[in-house]
Structure formats: C-alpha cells, structure tokens
Amino acid sequence: MTRVWKWNRPVTVREVLEDLQQERSIAYTTVMTVLDNLHQKGWVRREAEGRAYRYEAVSTRAAYSAALMNDAWSQSDNPAAALVAFFGMMSEEQRRALRDAVHIVQGPEEGPEQGEDGGATRVTPDAADEKRVEKPDEKPVEASGEKQGEKPGENPDSGPGGTGR
C-alpha cells in the first residue's frame, strides 16, 4: 500500500515490483498476490489494461490512519481515558497539529474559548471566585495571562525584545 499511496495514481504490478527490487529481491508473483489480496479486501480497485491490471488506492493514507484510530478508540472500555493516554504520548508538535485539526473540523464559531496563543482554554472559578484559565498541557494561568509564580511583566517564554504572545 505504501507504494500505491506514494505514487497517488494507478500502478501496475511491474511498476511496484521494479520499485521494490531496488531494495530487495522479490518475485513478480509475490507482488501480484499482495495486490490481488488488497483488491479482495477492498483496499485497492483495479482496471484491466491489456493483459495486466492497474491498481489504485480506494482511500488516502490519512483516511486509513483515521479509520484505524477510530476503530481502536471505539473498542476501548474507557474512551476518555484512552484519549487522555493517547494525547499524553504526543509531542508538542503533534498537539499543535491536533488543535489545528479540531479547529478545522469545528470551525471558528464552534470551538472552545481561545487563549492568546490560540490554544484551547477552559475558564473556571477558583475558591476566591476569581476567573482562572486552565490549559490542558499547562499549570493554571491567571486570567491576566501570567503564569503562577511569575512576577508581573515577566515572561520567560518571550524571545529578545518579544512578548512571547
């Protein structure tokens, strides 16, 4: 499937074979059997071209990955805990990509309240009935935008001459 997705066009067994043979020795019949199995499973469609077939992916690699994640998540006995564990494994770059994807799916009107950095925030009252902002991946932040323990006006995230926001 990797080769079929990579080329993003209908491919022949011969083309896949020649590409694979650059890395290892493999028989034509092996590639033909794998592509036929993928066709039987509905992962690729094929059209006859002379005495051969051209195979084309039925869905994108991204759609396939999404279906795998959805299947794994839906089989969990505690979907919320599974998501928390999954998000906990993500790098900061992956979390940014996730936030971007959520914004695309939800649209600008439906998303949660946005912080100054564009990240999702949750506003909750604390014991003094003061508004506090909690970000999922950070410690609570005062509504003024300064982190606990920082002196007013300090921002360790800011670069030279910048505000960090």
Accessible surface in RSA format (square Angstrom, percent):
REM  Atomic radii and reference values for relative SASA: ProtOr
REM  Chains: A
REM  Algorithm: Lee & Richards
REM  Probe-radius: 1.40
REM  Slices: 20
REM RES _ NUM      All-atoms   Total-Side   Main-Chain    Non-polar    All polar
REM                ABS   REL    ABS   REL    ABS   REL    ABS   REL    ABS   REL
RES MET A   1    44.13  22.9  14.98   9.9  29.15  69.4  14.98  12.7  29.15  38.6
RES THR A   2    66.08  47.0  64.23  65.1   1.85   4.4  41.87  56.2  24.21  36.6
RES ARG A   3    35.64  15.0  35.59  18.1   0.05   0.1  11.15  15.2  24.49  14.8
RES VAL A   4     3.21   2.1   2.35   2.1   0.86   2.1   2.35   2.0   0.86   2.3
RES TRP A   5    38.81  15.6  23.54  11.4  15.27  35.9  25.81  13.8  13.00  21.1
RES LYS A   6   118.10  57.6  84.42  51.8  33.68  80.2  69.03  62.1  49.07  52.3
RES TRP A   7    62.61  25.1  45.51  22.0  17.11  40.2  31.71  16.9  30.90  50.1
RES ASN A   8   133.62  92.1 109.06 105.4  24.56  59.1  22.15  53.3 111.47 107.7
RES ARG A   9   100.15  42.1  95.89  48.9   4.26  10.1  52.22  71.4  47.93  29.0
RES PRO A  10    51.55  37.6  49.80  45.4   1.75   6.4  49.80  41.1   1.75  10.9
RES VAL A  11     0.00   0.0   0.00   0.0   0.00   0.0   0.00   0.0   0.00   0.0
RES THR A  12    20.50  14.6  20.50  20.8   0.00   0.0  17.60  23.6   2.91   4.4
RES VAL A  13     9.59   6.3   8.30   7.5   1.29   3.1   8.30   7.2   1.29   3.5
RES ARG A  14   124.12  52.1 123.46  62.9   0.66   1.6  41.82  57.2  82.30  49.9
RES GLU A  15    47.52  27.3  42.91  32.5   4.62  11.0  25.90  50.1  21.62  17.7
RES VAL A  16     8.81   5.8   8.81   8.0   0.00   0.0   8.81   7.7   0.00   0.0
RES LEU A  17     6.32   3.5   6.32   4.5   0.00   0.0   6.32   4.4   0.00   0.0
RES GLU A  18    94.62  54.3  90.14  68.2   4.48  10.7  32.87  63.6  61.75  50.4
RES ASP A  19    24.40  17.1  21.37  21.3   3.04   7.2   4.62  10.9  19.78  19.7
RES LEU A  20    25.44  14.2  25.44  18.2   0.00   0.0  25.44  17.9   0.00   0.0
RES GLN A  21    89.55  50.1  67.60  49.4  21.95  52.3  17.83  37.9  71.72  54.4
RES GLN A  22   151.14  84.5 110.08  80.5  41.06  97.8  43.00  91.5 108.14  82.0
RES GLU A  23   124.95  71.7  86.92  65.8  38.03  90.5  42.21  81.6  82.74  67.6
RES ARG A  24   134.51  56.5 122.47  62.4  12.04  28.7  59.91  81.9  74.60  45.2
RES SER A  25   115.37  97.5  82.56 110.2  32.81  75.6  50.86 108.3  64.51  90.4
RES ILE A  26    24.96  14.2  12.74   9.5  12.23  29.5  20.66  14.9   4.30  11.7
RES ALA A  27    54.19  49.8  41.86  64.6  12.33  28.1  50.16  70.6   4.03  10.7
RES TYR A  28    77.54  36.2  72.25  41.1   5.29  13.8  47.07  35.4  30.46  37.6
RES THR A  29    83.67  59.5  83.02  84.2   0.66   1.6  63.26  85.0  20.41  30.9
RES THR A  30    62.68  44.6  56.93  57.7   5.75  13.7  40.28  54.1  22.40  33.9
RES VAL A  31     5.12   3.4   3.37   3.1   1.75   4.2   5.12   4.4   0.00   0.0
RES MET A  32    81.02  42.0  81.02  53.6   0.00   0.0  53.16  45.2  27.86  36.9
RES THR A  33    72.72  51.7  69.17  70.1   3.55   8.5  50.96  68.5  21.76  32.9
RES VAL A  34    76.54  50.4  75.32  68.2   1.22   2.9  76.54  66.5   0.00   0.0
RES LEU A  35     5.19   2.9   5.19   3.7   0.00   0.0   5.19   3.6   0.00   0.0
RES ASP A  36    45.41  31.8  45.41  45.2   0.00   0.0  11.04  26.0  34.36  34.3
RES ASN A  37    71.58  49.4  70.72  68.3   0.86   2.1  14.12  34.0  57.47  55.5
RES LEU A  38    21.70  12.1  21.70  15.5   0.00   0.0  21.70  15.2   0.00   0.0
RES HIS A  39    55.60  30.4  48.12  33.4   7.48  19.1  28.34  29.2  27.26  31.7
RES GLN A  40   125.16  70.0  91.71  67.0  33.45  79.6  34.40  73.2  90.76  68.8
RES LYS A  41   149.67  73.0 117.99  72.4  31.68  75.4  70.01  63.0  79.66  84.9
RES GLY A  42    43.12  53.2   0.00   N/A  43.12  53.2  29.84  81.9  13.27  29.7
RES TRP A  43    89.62  36.0  83.00  40.2   6.62  15.6  69.18  36.9  20.45  33.2
RES VAL A  44     2.83   1.9   0.00   0.0   2.83   6.8   0.00   0.0   2.83   7.7
RES ARG A  45   120.64  50.7 119.26  60.8   1.38   3.3  55.48  75.8  65.16  39.5
RES ARG A  46    64.47  27.1  41.53  21.2  22.94  54.6   4.13   5.6  60.34  36.6
RES GLU A  47   130.69  75.0 126.36  95.6   4.33  10.3  44.58  86.2  86.11  70.3
RES ALA A  48    77.33  71.1  47.01  72.5  30.33  69.0  47.01  66.2  30.32  80.3
RES GLU A  49    94.03  54.0  82.77  62.6  11.26  26.8  40.64  78.6  53.39  43.6
RES GLY A  50    78.21  96.4   0.00   N/A  78.21  96.4  44.03 120.8  34.18  76.5
RES ARG A  51   249.40 104.7 204.61 104.3  44.79 106.6  92.96 127.0 156.44  94.8
RES ALA A  52    44.89  41.3  37.36  57.7   7.52  17.1  43.47  61.2   1.41   3.7
RES TYR A  53    89.78  41.9  86.28  49.1   3.50   9.1  46.90  35.2  42.88  52.9
RES ARG A  54    66.74  28.0  64.46  32.9   2.28   5.4  19.22  26.3  47.52  28.8
RES TYR A  55     3.80   1.8   3.80   2.2   0.00   0.0   0.07   0.0   3.73   4.6
RES GLU A  56    62.95  36.1  62.91  47.6   0.04   0.1   9.20  17.8  53.75  43.9
RES ALA A  57    20.26  18.6  11.53  17.8   8.74  19.9  11.53  16.2   8.74  23.1
RES VAL A  58    72.08  47.4  51.94  47.0  20.15  48.5  51.96  45.1  20.13  54.6
RES SER A  59    53.12  44.9  41.22  55.0  11.90  27.4  33.96  72.3  19.15  26.8
RES THR A  60    87.01  61.9  82.82  84.0   4.19  10.0  80.66 108.3   6.34   9.6
RES ARG A  61   120.94  50.8 118.39  60.3   2.56   6.1  44.52  60.8  76.43  46.3
RES ALA A  62    75.76  69.7  61.31  94.6  14.45  32.9  69.09  97.3   6.67  17.7
RES ALA A  63    48.10  44.2  35.33  54.5  12.77  29.0  42.77  60.2   5.33  14.1
RES TYR A  64    64.91  30.3  61.74  35.1   3.17   8.3  42.47  31.9  22.45  27.7
RES SER A  65    46.32  39.1  44.88  59.9   1.44   3.3  23.95  51.0  22.37  31.3
RES ALA A  66    51.86  47.7  47.46  73.2   4.40  10.0  48.73  68.6   3.13   8.3
RES ALA A  67    60.21  55.4  48.42  74.7  11.78  26.8  56.15  79.1   4.06  10.7
RES LEU A  68    94.25  52.5  89.66  64.1   4.59  11.5  90.53  63.6   3.72  10.0
RES MET A  69   103.52  53.6  95.70  63.3   7.82  18.6  83.85  71.3  19.67  26.1
RES ASN A  70    91.09  62.8  86.33  83.4   4.76  11.5  20.85  50.2  70.23  67.9
RES ASP A  71    73.66  51.6  71.03  70.7   2.63   6.2  19.08  44.9  54.57  54.4
RES ALA A  72    69.30  63.7  52.11  80.4  17.19  39.1  60.25  84.8   9.05  24.0
RES TRP A  73   103.74  41.6  99.51  48.2   4.23   9.9 103.34  55.1   0.40   0.7
RES SER A  74    75.68  63.9  43.20  57.6  32.48  74.8  38.56  82.1  37.12  52.0
RES GLN A  75   134.66  75.3 100.26  73.3  34.40  81.9  42.55  90.6  92.11  69.9
RES SER A  76    33.92  28.7  13.86  18.5  20.07  46.2  17.14  36.5  16.79  23.5
RES ASP A  77   148.88 104.3 108.75 108.2  40.13  94.9  51.23 120.6  97.65  97.4
RES ASN A  78    78.26  54.0  75.87  73.3   2.39   5.7  20.49  49.3  57.77  55.8
RES PRO A  79    55.11  40.2  55.11  50.2   0.00   0.0  55.11  45.5   0.00   0.0
RES ALA A  80    67.20  61.8  60.50  93.4   6.71  15.3  64.78  91.2   2.43   6.4
RES ALA A  81    48.95  45.0  38.71  59.7  10.24  23.3  44.84  63.1   4.11  10.9
RES ALA A  82    35.36  32.5  22.50  34.7  12.86  29.3  31.19  43.9   4.17  11.0
RES LEU A  83    59.47  33.1  59.39  42.5   0.08   0.2  59.47  41.8   0.00   0.0
RES VAL A  84   108.19  71.2 103.81  94.0   4.38  10.5 105.14  91.4   3.05   8.3
RES ALA A  85    57.69  53.0  44.78  69.1  12.92  29.4  54.70  77.0   3.00   7.9
RES PHE A  86    81.47  40.8  81.27  50.3   0.20   0.5  81.27  49.3   0.20   0.6
RES PHE A  87    70.79  35.4  69.66  43.1   1.12   2.9  69.88  42.4   0.91   2.6
RES GLY A  88    62.58  77.2   0.00   N/A  62.58  77.2  34.75  95.4  27.84  62.3
RES MET A  89   147.93  76.6 113.24  74.9  34.70  82.6  82.12  69.8  65.81  87.2
RES MET A  90    28.41  14.7  19.59  13.0   8.81  21.0  20.61  17.5   7.79  10.3
RES SER A  91    57.68  48.7  45.60  60.9  12.09  27.8  52.08 110.9   5.61   7.9
RES GLU A  92    69.61  40.0  64.15  48.5   5.47  13.0  47.46  91.8  22.15  18.1
RES GLU A  93   124.63  71.6 121.93  92.2   2.70   6.4  35.03  67.8  89.60  73.2
RES GLN A  94    96.08  53.7  91.99  67.2   4.09   9.7  28.21  60.0  67.88  51.5
RES ARG A  95    60.40  25.4  60.09  30.6   0.31   0.7  18.75  25.6  41.65  25.2
RES ARG A  96   119.72  50.3 119.15  60.7   0.57   1.4  50.99  69.7  68.73  41.7
RES ALA A  97    59.60  54.8  49.74  76.8   9.86  22.4  55.22  77.8   4.38  11.6
RES LEU A  98    57.62  32.1  52.76  37.7   4.86  12.2  56.99  40.0   0.63   1.7
RES ARG A  99    59.75  25.1  58.33  29.7   1.43   3.4  24.18  33.0  35.58  21.6
RES ASP A 100    85.36  59.8  82.98  82.6   2.38   5.6  22.09  52.0  63.27  63.1
RES ALA A 101    47.54  43.7  43.52  67.2   4.02   9.2  47.16  66.4   0.39   1.0
RES VAL A 102    57.55  37.9  55.42  50.2   2.13   5.1  57.51  50.0   0.04   0.1
RES HIS A 103    57.57  31.5  52.57  36.5   4.99  12.8  37.01  38.1  20.56  23.9
RES ILE A 104   143.70  81.8 119.40  89.0  24.29  58.6 126.26  90.9  17.44  47.3
RES VAL A 105   127.77  84.1  98.00  88.7  29.77  71.7 103.97  90.3  23.80  64.6
RES GLN A 106    59.78  33.4  54.84  40.1   4.94  11.8  13.49  28.7  46.28  35.1
RES GLY A 107    19.67  24.3   0.00   N/A  19.67  24.3  19.07  52.3   0.60   1.3
RES PRO A 108   135.03  98.4  97.12  88.5  37.91 137.8 110.11  90.9  24.93 154.9
RES GLU A 109   162.05  93.0 131.59  99.6  30.46  72.5  58.64 113.4 103.41  84.4
RES GLU A 110   132.21  75.9 104.45  79.0  27.75  66.1  39.78  76.9  92.43  75.5
RES GLY A 111    22.77  28.1   0.00   N/A  22.77  28.1   3.58   9.8  19.19  43.0
RES PRO A 112    59.06  43.0  42.23  38.5  16.83  61.2  55.08  45.5   3.98  24.7
RES GLU A 113   110.28  63.3  90.96  68.8  19.31  46.0  47.26  91.4  63.01  51.4
RES GLN A 114    78.55  43.9  54.26  39.7  24.29  57.8  50.64 107.8  27.91  21.2
RES GLY A 115    20.39  25.1   0.00   N/A  20.39  25.1  12.67  34.8   7.73  17.3
RES GLU A 116   124.16  71.3  86.13  65.2  38.04  90.6  57.76 111.7  66.41  54.2
RES ASP A 117    91.91  64.4  55.29  55.0  36.63  86.6  40.13  94.4  51.78  51.6
RES GLY A 118    37.30  46.0   0.00   N/A  37.30  46.0  30.66  84.1   6.64  14.9
RES GLY A 119     8.23  10.1   0.00   N/A   8.23  10.1   7.66  21.0   0.57   1.3
RES ALA A 120    28.84  26.5  26.54  41.0   2.30   5.2  26.60  37.5   2.24   5.9
RES THR A 121    11.81   8.4   2.08   2.1   9.73  23.2   2.69   3.6   9.12  13.8
RES ARG A 122   136.10  57.1 131.83  67.2   4.27  10.2  61.98  84.7  74.12  44.9
RES VAL A 123    47.89  31.5  22.72  20.6  25.17  60.6  22.72  19.7  25.17  68.3
RES THR A 124    37.25  26.5  36.95  37.5   0.30   0.7  32.68  43.9   4.57   6.9
RES PRO A 125   100.13  73.0  80.90  73.7  19.23  69.9  81.06  66.9  19.07 118.5
RES ASP A 126    48.77  34.2  30.75  30.6  18.02  42.6  26.25  61.8  22.52  22.5
RES ALA A 127   117.38 107.9  69.27 106.9  48.11 109.4  82.88 116.7  34.51  91.4
RES ALA A 128    77.22  71.0  44.55  68.7  32.67  74.3  56.05  78.9  21.17  56.1
RES ASP A 129   122.07  85.5  98.18  97.7  23.88  56.5  29.39  69.2  92.67  92.4
RES GLU A 130    89.57  51.4  83.08  62.9   6.50  15.5  39.25  75.9  50.32  41.1
RES LYS A 131   139.28  67.9 132.66  81.4   6.61  15.7  78.30  70.5  60.98  65.0
RES ARG A 132    30.36  12.7  30.36  15.5   0.00   0.0   7.66  10.5  22.71  13.8
RES VAL A 133    25.38  16.7  25.38  23.0   0.00   0.0  25.38  22.1   0.00   0.0
RES GLU A 134    51.29  29.4  50.76  38.4   0.53   1.3   7.06  13.7  44.22  36.1
RES LYS A 135    33.38  16.3  28.60  17.5   4.79  11.4  11.87  10.7  21.51  22.9
RES PRO A 136   115.09  83.9  72.32  65.9  42.76 155.5  83.16  68.7  31.93 198.4
RES ASP A 137    65.03  45.6  29.45  29.3  35.58  84.1  25.01  58.9  40.02  39.9
RES GLU A 138    72.51  41.6  47.77  36.1  24.74  58.9  28.34  54.8  44.17  36.1
RES LYS A 139   167.62  81.8 159.26  97.7   8.36  19.9 106.01  95.4  61.61  65.6
RES PRO A 140    46.84  34.1  46.17  42.1   0.66   2.4  46.17  38.1   0.66   4.1
RES VAL A 141    10.25   6.7  10.25   9.3   0.00   0.0  10.25   8.9   0.00   0.0
RES GLU A 142    48.26  27.7  47.28  35.8   0.98   2.3  27.28  52.8  20.98  17.1
RES ALA A 143    64.57  59.4  35.67  55.0  28.90  65.7  36.40  51.3  28.17  74.6
RES SER A 144    81.87  69.2  48.38  64.6  33.50  77.2  55.92 119.1  25.95  36.4
RES GLY A 145    23.93  29.5   0.00   N/A  23.93  29.5  13.36  36.7  10.57  23.7
RES GLU A 146    41.70  23.9  41.38  31.3   0.31   0.7   6.71  13.0  34.98  28.6
RES LYS A 147    76.96  37.5  74.21  45.5   2.76   6.6  46.79  42.1  30.17  32.1
RES GLN A 148    98.95  55.3  72.93  53.3  26.02  62.0  29.52  62.8  69.43  52.7
RES GLY A 149    87.45 107.8   0.00   N/A  87.45 107.8  44.71 122.7  42.73  95.7
RES GLU A 150    35.93  20.6  16.46  12.5  19.47  46.4  14.42  27.9  21.52  17.6
RES LYS A 151   141.97  69.3 139.50  85.6   2.47   5.9  87.25  78.5  54.72  58.3
RES PRO A 152   117.07  85.3  97.10  88.5  19.97  72.6  97.45  80.5  19.62 122.0
RES GLY A 153    76.58  94.4   0.00   N/A  76.58  94.4  43.74 120.0  32.85  73.6
RES GLU A 154    86.14  49.5  80.16  60.6   5.98  14.2  36.65  70.9  49.49  40.4
RES ASN A 155    33.05  22.8  19.65  19.0  13.40  32.3  12.01  28.9  21.04  20.3
RES PRO A 156   103.39  75.3  63.13  57.5  40.26 146.3  77.63  64.1  25.76 160.1
RES ASP A 157    92.46  64.8  63.63  63.3  28.83  68.2  25.62  60.3  66.84  66.7
RES SER A 158    36.94  31.2  17.71  23.6  19.22  44.3   0.52   1.1  36.42  51.0
RES GLY A 159    40.62  50.1   0.00   N/A  40.62  50.1  29.34  80.5  11.28  25.3
RES PRO A 160   147.83 107.7 111.56 101.7  36.27 131.9 124.73 103.0  23.10 143.6
RES GLY A 161    93.03 114.7   0.00   N/A  93.03 114.7  44.88 123.2  48.15 107.8
RES GLY A 162    40.46  49.9   0.00   N/A  40.46  49.9  27.37  75.1  13.09  29.3
RES THR A 163    94.25  67.0  83.63  84.8  10.62  25.3  77.64 104.3  16.61  25.1
RES GLY A 164    44.70  55.1   0.00   N/A  44.70  55.1  15.83  43.4  28.87  64.7
RES ARG A 165   136.98  57.5  76.36  38.9  60.62 144.3  48.73  66.6  88.25  53.5
END  Absolute sums over single chains surface
CHAIN  1 A    12097.8       9489.0       2608.8       6827.5       5270.3
END  Absolute sums over all chains
TOTAL         12097.8       9489.0       2608.8       6827.5       5270.3
